[in-house]
């Protein structure tokens, strides 16, 4: 069976992270619905989406490019999590949990990027 993007650990972790962000942002203030909530969710979804799109492009170079895009979205997400935490929008312990998930995904993405460059 050919490996699909769904088999990639990076995609699986990104999907779980996105779900966690969606759940964590449900309690944010209503005035942030079209601001920080939207930004957090879009960045989280972008990570998994870029991994999937890159995987099906067919070349290592394209895959690497999309993985780097996913990593950029991951760094955006981390910044937004920190900001939302500074504003005290997360429930207790939620921000560190999401940041740990970001760190773990970042390590996986970096390894995948390195492996596609060789």
Secondary structure, DSSP 8 states (H G I E B T S, - for coil): ----GGG-HHHHHHHHHHHHHHHHGGGS-GGGTTTHHHHHHHHHHHHHHHHHHHHHT-SHHHHHHHHHHHHHHHHHHHHHHHHHHHTT-S-TTHHHHHHHHHHHHHHHHHHHHHHHH-
